[in-house]
Amino acid sequence: MKPERLAVIGVGLIGVRHAELIRAHEMCALVGLCDVDPNRRAVAERFGVPFYTSVEELIERERPAGVVIATSNDTHAAVAEICARRSVDVLIEKPIASTLEQAQRIVETAQAGGIQVLVGHHRRHNPLIQKTRELIGDGALGRLIGVSILWALLKPDDYFDVGWRREQPGGGPVLINLIHELDSLRFLCGEIEEVYARTSSAVRGFAVEDSASISLHFLSGALGTLLASDAAPAPWSYEATTGENPAYFRTHENCYTFLGTAASLAFPRMELWRYADSSRQGWKEPMERLAVEVAGADPLTRQLTHFCRVIRREETPLVDAQDATKSLALALAVQESARTGLPVVPALVGGG
Ligand SMILES: NC(=O)c1ccc[n+]([C@@H]2O[C@H](COP(=O)([O-])OP(=O)(O)OC[C@H]3O[C@@H](n4cnc5c(N)ncnc54)[C@H](O)[C@@H]3O)[C@@H](O)[C@H]2O)c1
């Protein structure tokens, strides 16, 4: 089969990574790059592909089968609209957009243009996350009682040299980082019907939060807690524990704990704890720790393989625009709860 012709729009931090992955993948070919910043032309020269500052011109000249939209969140909807009008399938980086109105616009224009939308919540392509979902779904833990998440790391001082990372709206770990945890929680444990959150900016004193404590109620009746800080020298972030991104120091600790009526699971070391003898249960009885084997694989590469199959209409998007809009709604609900001091029911919960 001929490789799919793919282009990347937005050649910043993650856009360059997508371009590298496309170039290395046998199912696709990189046919062009686009960025409103003409200084990014040098990146295209490095890749040896044409560079455009206009999305329309890129599509007209290169006729890609699909594009990766890796521009800033506020521009996702406008760029996706251009692609939809020209029948080009899109992989949109997460979050789908900055607001629910923009996300809805993406849903509608994609439907009108008959294009496929895959949203880059790439952790769902991680075999560790997929195995965990399978264990919970198959009842290996019994009925899910709750989940506890720790996301703690220290962002370096120069990270905050970029102005928007210190300012609301847009900056802060809730929308930048915790949307990953919230999307994974929906994928693993089902929809969340209510959140209550407190945030703090006490460490750095910026307008954006540096720490958050979030209480979650799942539709299933399960409970969840999430304690997060980007100002804590700690080994318990998803990034550091899974080693998913080789740029992070890997700590091999656990960061999520799932509690069920039959067993508990520590993630990502995939340690399943249960009673050694199921007929003898209780706090004084011996427990055993089973290691669940999972073969590792790069989730961004797996996401790209999936995108190529979506373009070929062999698969439907694992995370479509409607699904990703629910994860955005959840992150916005966390922010609203922190702002108002009240519990919030996320928009679209269960429906939409
Ligand atoms: N999946 C992940 O783990 C992950 C990691 C980082 C970033 N992201 C997401 O990827 C997106 C980009 O983030 P980043 O950190 O690479 O940003 P960035 O600021 O480094 O790069 C964005 C680029 O898009 C360009 N751009 C902006 N508007 C444009 C437009 N209308 N047309 C063409 N180019 C345009 C900018 O000039 C810039 O070069 C964001 O949505 C972000 O949330 C996801």
The ligand as an SDF file (V2000), in Angstrom:
LIG
                    3D

 44 48  0  0  0  0  0  0  0  0999 V2000
    0.4930   15.2310   23.6300 N   0  0  0  0  0  0  0  0  0  0  0  0
    1.3370   15.8780   24.4020 C   0  0  0  0  0  0  0  0  0  0  0  0
    1.9130   15.3200   25.3360 O   0  0  0  0  0  0  0  0  0  0  0  0
    1.6460   17.3130   24.1150 C   0  0  0  0  0  0  0  0  0  0  0  0
    2.8710   17.8700   24.5210 C   0  0  0  0  0  0  0  0  0  0  0  0
    3.1270   19.2080   24.2130 C   0  0  0  0  0  0  0  0  0  0  0  0
    2.1690   19.9730   23.5620 C   0  0  0  0  0  0  0  0  0  0  0  0
    0.9710   19.4050   23.2330 N   0  0  0  0  0  0  0  0  0  0  0  0
   -0.0560   20.2010   22.5340 C   0  0  0  0  0  0  0  0  0  0  0  0
    0.4350   20.5070   21.2220 O   0  0  0  0  0  0  0  0  0  0  0  0
    0.0390   21.8280   20.8260 C   0  0  0  0  0  0  0  0  0  0  0  0
    1.2720   22.6640   20.5390 C   0  0  0  0  0  0  0  0  0  0  0  0
    2.0470   22.7760   21.7100 O   0  0  0  0  0  0  0  0  0  0  0  0
    3.6080   23.1820   21.6540 P   0  0  0  0  0  0  0  0  0  0  0  0
    4.1080   23.0900   23.0370 O   0  0  0  0  0  0  0  0  0  0  0  0
    4.2850   22.4130   20.5720 O   0  0  0  0  0  0  0  0  0  0  0  0
    3.4690   24.7200   21.2290 O   0  0  0  0  0  0  0  0  0  0  0  0
    4.5530   25.6600   20.5850 P   0  0  0  0  0  0  0  0  0  0  0  0
    4.1800   27.0410   20.9950 O   0  0  0  0  0  0  0  0  0  0  0  0
    5.9300   25.1630   20.8500 O   0  0  0  0  0  0  0  0  0  0  0  0
    4.2910   25.4950   18.9870 O   0  0  0  0  0  0  0  0  0  0  0  0
    3.1130   25.8790   18.3470 C   0  0  0  0  0  0  0  0  0  0  0  0
    3.4730   26.3670   16.9360 C   0  0  0  0  0  0  0  0  0  0  0  0
    2.2540   26.6150   16.2220 O   0  0  0  0  0  0  0  0  0  0  0  0
    2.4420   27.7910   15.4260 C   0  0  0  0  0  0  0  0  0  0  0  0
    1.1070   28.3100   15.1100 N   0  0  0  0  0  0  0  0  0  0  0  0
    0.2420   28.9760   15.9350 C   0  0  0  0  0  0  0  0  0  0  0  0
   -0.9020   29.2640   15.2700 N   0  0  0  0  0  0  0  0  0  0  0  0
   -0.7700   28.7480   14.0220 C   0  0  0  0  0  0  0  0  0  0  0  0
   -1.6350   28.6960   12.8900 C   0  0  0  0  0  0  0  0  0  0  0  0
   -2.8500   29.2370   12.9190 N   0  0  0  0  0  0  0  0  0  0  0  0
   -1.1850   28.0860   11.7750 N   0  0  0  0  0  0  0  0  0  0  0  0
    0.0580   27.5330   11.7290 C   0  0  0  0  0  0  0  0  0  0  0  0
    0.9200   27.5630   12.7780 N   0  0  0  0  0  0  0  0  0  0  0  0
    0.5070   28.1510   13.9060 C   0  0  0  0  0  0  0  0  0  0  0  0
    3.2980   28.6890   16.2990 C   0  0  0  0  0  0  0  0  0  0  0  0
    3.9540   29.6730   15.5250 O   0  0  0  0  0  0  0  0  0  0  0  0
    4.2650   27.6820   16.9320 C   0  0  0  0  0  0  0  0  0  0  0  0
    5.4400   27.5140   16.1520 O   0  0  0  0  0  0  0  0  0  0  0  0
   -0.8270   22.3480   21.9690 C   0  0  0  0  0  0  0  0  0  0  0  0
   -2.1680   22.0470   21.6790 O   0  0  0  0  0  0  0  0  0  0  0  0
   -0.3510   21.5370   23.1760 C   0  0  0  0  0  0  0  0  0  0  0  0
   -1.3240   21.4120   24.1880 O   0  0  0  0  0  0  0  0  0  0  0  0
    0.7060   18.1010   23.4790 C   0  0  0  0  0  0  0  0  0  0  0  0
  1  2  1  0
  2  3  2  0
  2  4  1  0
  4  5  1  0
  4 44  2  0
  5  6  2  0
  6  7  1  0
  7  8  2  0
  8  9  1  0
  8 44  1  0
  9 10  1  0
  9 42  1  0
 10 11  1  0
 11 12  1  0
 11 40  1  0
 12 13  1  0
 13 14  1  0
 14 15  2  0
 14 16  1  0
 14 17  1  0
 17 18  1  0
 18 19  2  0
 18 20  1  0
 18 21  1  0
 21 22  1  0
 22 23  1  0
 23 24  1  0
 23 38  1  0
 24 25  1  0
 25 26  1  0
 25 36  1  0
 26 27  1  0
 26 35  1  0
 27 28  2  0
 28 29  1  0
 29 30  1  0
 29 35  2  0
 30 31  1  0
 30 32  2  0
 32 33  1  0
 33 34  2  0
 34 35  1  0
 36 37  1  0
 36 38  1  0
 38 39  1  0
 40 41  1  0
 40 42  1  0
 42 43  1  0
M  CHG  2   8   1  16  -1
M  END
$$$$
